[in-house]
Amino acid sequence: MFQNRGGILGGIPPVTLNLIIITLICYIAQVLLGNAGIDITNYLGLHFYKSGQFYPHQLITYIFMHGSIMHFFFNMFAVFMLGRTLELVWGPKRYLFYYIITGIGAGVAQELVWLFELRDIVFNPDISSINIGRTIVERSEFWDYFVTIGASGSVFGILVAFGMFFPNAELMIIPIPVPIKAKYFVILYGALELFLGVSNTAGDNVAHFAHLGGLITGLFIVLYWKRKNKINGRFY
């Protein structure tokens, strides 16, 4: 693990710093290896569980994959701005656990959404081929079309935790120059994700329900920790 010993990175706690570094390395590897014809995203991204390319490790590794430089930047910016505060409050071990578990929760949510959306095909073995646009693919190949990547589920977990621990802290929504209290920001952003997920607009490739899965997973974890804190009389 990279140890932060001051300098320009002196204000970033170790887990936050290393998550950003690891994610950056993964993104660079995606780009460089992709240019060489090696698609690591296909192996490390989260596939639908029916796909022959699905592996359990993808529930963790997909968190560190990103689809574009902006996808990477906005997620890591949120980790830097909000995640470091949570790490200082909780400590590195609890924060790392939370980051990974909310990411897994988001991945499980996405798997369930795919299962619901594809239920007519999943539960009908008589369908042997599927028409995708102008292409007809075999049933076994069809599942390979469903893959998700990104740390957004963990970021939404961070967002809800920040809103619960620092409800009156003011956050800015890019590009709107108006500060909003964290508790309202979480509610508005969560409602927006729900609306966009239900709308299911054509061409929208964002995994909105995965985001909500990370948010809900984080909500339950924080509620459990707060309840445990009251019972045991400890502050963290």
Secondary structure, DSSP 8 states (H G I E B T S, - for coil): -----SGGGTTS-HHHHHHHHHHHHHHHHHHHHHHTT--HHHHHSEE-TTSTT--TTHHHHGGG--SSHHHHHHHHHHIIIIIHHHHHHH-HHHHHHHHHHHHHHHHHHHHHHHHHHTHHHHT-TT--EEEETTEEEEHHHHGGG-EE--SHHHHHHHHHHHHHHSTT-EEEETTEEEEEEHHHHHHHHHHHHHHHHHHT-TT----HHHHHHHHHHHHHHHHHHHHHHHHHT---
